[in-house]
Amino acid sequence: ATSYGNCSQLCANTNGSYFCSCLSGFMLNANGKTCADINECALNNGNCSQTCTNKNGTYICSCNHGYLLNPDNRTCSDINECLTNNGGCAKYCNNTNGGYSCYCGTGYYLNADNKTCAPICGVIYNYDELTLNLSGYTKCYDQPYS
C-alpha cells in the first residue's frame, strides 16, 4: 500500500518535501494531513432556492412538495397540478404556489373530498295569508326557478 506521505487524500511531491491537499468538497485540517468535509449548505444554503442537503464531499439541492427542481439543479419551479386532469377537480382548479385547490361554481359547494361538487339546496316557503297555510318545496340553486 502507498502511504501518500501520510496525507489522507492527495499528496504533491516537491523538491525535497511534499504537501497534502484535498479533493473538491473537502478542506485540509490544521494538522496539514487529513481532510474534512465542507458543509456547502452552511453558506447561503448552498445557493439552493429551497432545500440543501450536505453529502460527503458534495451537496444536493431539492424542492418542497409541489415544486420541481430546474435544470440548473439549484432553483425550483411550481408544478401546475391543474394542467394534469384538472388536478382531479370536478369543476374548477386553482393553482397556488406549491399546491392547488378545487372550487365550484355558483350554486354548488365543495364536498368533504375537496374534489367534487354538490348543488346547494334549500327550502322555499310560501305563506298564504288568506288560508294561513305554510307550504314549501326544495329548491337546488343550480336549477332554474319553477
PLY file of the C-alpha trace (Angstrom):
ply
format ascii 1.0
element vertex 146
property float x
property float y
property float z
element edge 145
property int vertex1
property int vertex2
end_header
0.00 0.00 0.00
1.15 3.54 -0.77
1.25 5.96 2.18
0.91 9.22 0.18
3.22 10.86 2.71
0.60 10.33 5.44
-1.86 12.53 3.52
-5.47 11.37 3.76
-6.35 12.31 0.16
-3.80 13.97 -2.15
-0.03 14.29 -1.88
2.07 16.60 -4.02
5.81 15.96 -4.21
8.07 19.00 -4.10
11.87 19.32 -4.24
12.95 17.61 -1.02
9.48 17.66 0.55
5.74 17.26 -0.08
2.44 18.81 0.87
-1.04 17.42 1.33
-4.22 18.69 -0.31
-7.82 17.67 -0.55
-10.36 16.77 -3.19
-13.08 19.23 -4.15
-15.66 19.50 -1.36
-13.08 18.94 1.39
-10.68 21.19 3.29
-7.31 20.45 4.84
-7.39 20.18 8.64
-4.98 22.12 10.84
-2.67 19.06 11.06
-1.91 19.55 7.34
-2.54 15.88 6.61
-6.22 14.98 6.93
-9.23 16.37 5.12
-12.70 17.24 6.41
-15.95 17.61 4.53
-17.02 21.18 3.71
-20.67 21.78 4.54
-21.64 23.72 1.43
-25.17 24.15 2.82
-23.87 26.25 5.72
-23.04 29.14 3.37
-26.03 30.73 1.63
-27.93 27.39 1.69
-25.53 26.09 -0.99
-27.21 28.54 -3.40
-30.24 26.23 -3.35
-33.56 28.03 -3.61
-35.29 25.63 -1.18
-33.57 22.63 0.45
-29.83 21.93 0.63
-28.58 18.52 1.81
-24.89 18.17 2.62
-23.19 14.98 1.41
-19.64 13.77 1.94
-17.61 15.99 -0.41
-20.65 17.47 -2.12
-24.27 18.56 -1.65
-27.61 18.37 -3.45
-30.47 20.80 -3.83
-34.06 19.59 -3.68
-37.52 21.10 -3.68
-40.53 21.09 -1.39
-43.70 19.18 -2.25
-45.45 20.83 -5.20
-42.22 22.12 -6.76
-39.85 20.72 -9.40
-36.05 21.10 -9.49
-35.00 23.15 -12.52
-32.23 22.02 -14.93
-29.76 24.28 -13.07
-30.10 21.82 -10.13
-30.45 24.77 -7.72
-33.76 26.55 -8.24
-37.32 25.24 -8.02
-40.45 25.96 -10.04
-44.05 25.47 -9.04
-45.79 22.42 -10.52
-49.14 23.42 -12.02
-51.22 20.46 -10.85
-54.26 21.88 -12.67
-52.68 21.05 -16.05
-52.95 17.31 -15.36
-56.52 16.00 -15.27
-57.72 19.37 -13.90
-55.95 18.48 -10.62
-58.63 15.82 -10.09
-61.19 18.58 -9.53
-64.75 18.01 -10.73
-65.36 21.66 -11.68
-62.55 24.22 -11.34
-58.90 24.02 -10.30
-56.88 26.92 -8.87
-53.09 26.52 -8.97
-51.22 28.00 -5.99
-47.52 28.13 -5.12
-46.68 24.59 -4.08
-50.21 23.28 -4.38
-53.69 23.74 -5.74
-57.32 23.85 -4.65
-60.61 22.85 -6.20
-63.64 25.08 -6.20
-67.18 25.02 -7.51
-69.28 27.45 -9.49
-72.25 29.44 -8.23
-74.93 27.23 -6.71
-72.52 24.45 -5.73
-70.40 23.66 -2.69
-67.22 21.63 -2.40
-67.72 18.19 -0.86
-65.55 16.90 2.01
-63.28 15.11 -0.50
-62.19 18.62 -1.65
-62.61 17.45 -5.27
-66.29 17.01 -6.13
-69.18 19.48 -6.03
-72.80 19.19 -4.95
-75.70 21.59 -5.53
-76.72 23.94 -2.76
-80.35 23.18 -1.90
-82.77 24.87 0.41
-86.45 25.04 1.20
-88.56 27.78 -0.36
-91.59 28.61 1.79
-94.90 30.02 0.60
-97.30 31.56 3.10
-100.90 32.05 2.13
-102.27 34.88 4.28
-105.84 34.07 3.35
-105.78 30.43 4.46
-102.84 30.80 6.85
-101.24 27.78 5.14
-97.48 27.41 5.03
-96.10 25.22 2.27
-92.63 24.68 0.96
-90.57 22.90 -1.62
-86.90 22.08 -2.03
-85.02 24.24 -4.46
-81.50 23.48 -5.66
-79.86 26.72 -6.71
-78.17 25.29 -9.74
-81.60 24.73 -11.32
-83.85 27.47 -12.69
-86.77 28.53 -10.52
-90.02 26.77 -11.41
0 1
1 2
2 3
3 4
4 5
5 6
6 7
7 8
8 9
9 10
10 11
11 12
12 13
13 14
14 15
15 16
16 17
17 18
18 19
19 20
20 21
21 22
22 23
23 24
24 25
25 26
26 27
27 28
28 29
29 30
30 31
31 32
32 33
33 34
34 35
35 36
36 37
37 38
38 39
39 40
40 41
41 42
42 43
43 44
44 45
45 46
46 47
47 48
48 49
49 50
50 51
51 52
52 53
53 54
54 55
55 56
56 57
57 58
58 59
59 60
60 61
61 62
62 63
63 64
64 65
65 66
66 67
67 68
68 69
69 70
70 71
71 72
72 73
73 74
74 75
75 76
76 77
77 78
78 79
79 80
80 81
81 82
82 83
83 84
84 85
85 86
86 87
87 88
88 89
89 90
90 91
91 92
92 93
93 94
94 95
95 96
96 97
97 98
98 99
99 100
100 101
101 102
102 103
103 104
104 105
105 106
106 107
107 108
108 109
109 110
110 111
111 112
112 113
113 114
114 115
115 116
116 117
117 118
118 119
119 120
120 121
121 122
122 123
123 124
124 125
125 126
126 127
127 128
128 129
129 130
130 131
131 132
132 133
133 134
134 135
135 136
136 137
137 138
138 139
139 140
140 141
141 142
142 143
143 144
144 145
